[in-house]
Amino acid sequence: TSDYHRMATIYEPGELALACKPLLLQSVLDSVREPCAYVDADIEFYHCLHDLHDVLGSADLAVTPHLSGSERGAKSPVDDSVLLVSGAFNAGFVAVSPDGREFLRWWQQRCQRDCIADPAHHLFVDQRWLDLAAAQFPSRVVHDPGYNVAYWNVAGRGLTTEDGVLRVNGAPL
């Protein structure tokens, strides 16, 4: 699209890939007309993903927090000041319902010019926009401990293996 070509002239390759998330999600929604999710390439599945209808409920979008309440007392390699820069939510997993098109248009408008890492101006590529989106659009915060486990939150989650299945706080990873 012309949006993509315009963005390709202003962004480095990594920024461009992140800025295209809303375009990609919109394209998939237009094609399948079912809930869909963007999942970063560094996310590995150890268990079947829940039905996206269940993940979204009645919301237009679902996001995962970098940290959940149960992890707050844990020794984490990431402190609150880092989260204030990078945002409350991790954009490595974002689910959108067919009713989420308004959110995607909104996110795309912001990613067209401001998908950069500029902490002094409170920008952290595509991610900080999710903080605002969760307040402006019907949203669901996914607190399932098996979603989006990463170096910044694994210390606060009990990772175990039961019958050959990786679990986090008892839930499938």
N, C-alpha and C positions, 0 to 999 in steps of 0.2 A: 504494500500500500504506500501511498505518498507519505503517511506518517512515519513508516519505517525508514524510507529513504531520507527523510529530513533528519530523523534521529541518528541515522548512520553517519551523518556528516558532523555531528557534534559530540558523539560519545566514543570512548574507548570501547574495545570489544566486550569487556566484562560488563561495563555499564549498559551497553546496548542490549546484551542478553537479558539483564534484569529489567530494563525499561520495556522490553517486549512481553513480559508476563501478562499484562492485561490484554494485549492484542491476541496472544496465543489462547488465553482462556475464552475470549470472545469468539474467536474462530471455532474453537471446539464446541462451545455452546450453540453456535449457529448451526453446526453440523449435526450434533447429536440430540439437541433439545432436552437434555437430561443433566442433572447435576454433574459437575466435573471438578477436578482438582489439579492444581499445579503442584508438582513434587520436584524438589531440587534433585539434580543428578547424584548428589552425595548421600541421599537417603536410601537406606537399604530396608527391604521388607523381610521380616522374619515370620510374619503371620498375615493372613488375609486382611486387607483393609475393610473396615466396616462399610456397610452400605452408605453411600454418601447422603441418601435421604435421611438416614438416622443421624449421621454426623451433623448435618445442617439443621434438622428439625424444621421449624418454620422460618428460619433465618435465610437471608440472601447470601451471606458469606460466613465461613467458619475459619477461625485463625487459632494458632497455638501460641501460648505465651512462652517467652524465653524461660521463665521460672514460674512455678506454681507455689501456692502458700505452703505446702508441705515441705518445700525445699528451702525455705527462707532461713532456717536455722543451720543449714548444712554448710560445710566448708566448700565454697565454690571458687573456681578459678576466675570467675567474673563477678565484680562487685556492682553495686547499684549504680555507680557513676557511669560504668560502661553501658548498662542498660538504658540509662537516661540519654545516652548518645545514640545507641543502635535501635532503641524502641522497645516497647513492651512485648511486641509480637514478632515471631520469626516468619519471614516470608518464604521459607523453604517449603511450607505446606499451606496452601490456601484453597479452600473449597468454595465453589460458587453454585448457587441454584440458577435455574433459568430466569428467575425473577431478579437476579443480581446484575442485570445489564447496566442499570443506572450506576451501580457501584463501579463496574468495570470502566464505563465511560469517564467517571470521575477520576478513578485511579490513573487511567490512560492520559488524561489531560495533565496530570501532575508529573507523570513519568516522561512526557514528551520533552520537557526542558529541565526538570529538576530531579533527575535520577542520578545524583552524584553524592559522593561522600564529602560532606562539608559540615563537620560538627559545629563550627563557629556559627553557622546559619541554621542549625538544627536539622540538617539533611543527612540521611544515611541511605543512599540509593533508593530502592523501592520500598524499604521496610518501614520507615517512620510514618509513611502515609497510612499504614494500617492502624496506627494509634487513633488517628482522626476518623478513619472509616468505621472502626468498631463503635464509635460514638454517634456517627451520622446515619448509618444504615442498619437495618435489622441484622444483627450479628449474633454469632454463637462463639464463645471462647471454649475451645476443646481442652478440658482439664484431664483427659485420659492420660495417665502417666506413660502409656506405651507409645504415644505419638511424639515424634520429633525429639527423641533422646539424643543428646549431644554432649560435648565436653563441658559446656557451660552449666548443664543441669544434672548430669549423671551422678554426681556426688550426693545429691539429695534424693535419689531414687534407688530403691533396693532392687538390684539386678540379680536374678537367679535363673537357674535352669531346672525345670520340673518336667520329667518324662520327655526329655529332649526338646522342650519348648522354652525359648528364652522368655522371661517374664520380667516386668517392671512393677514393683509394688503389687505383685500377684496378677496383674493384667498382662495379656500377651503383648510382646514388643512388636 
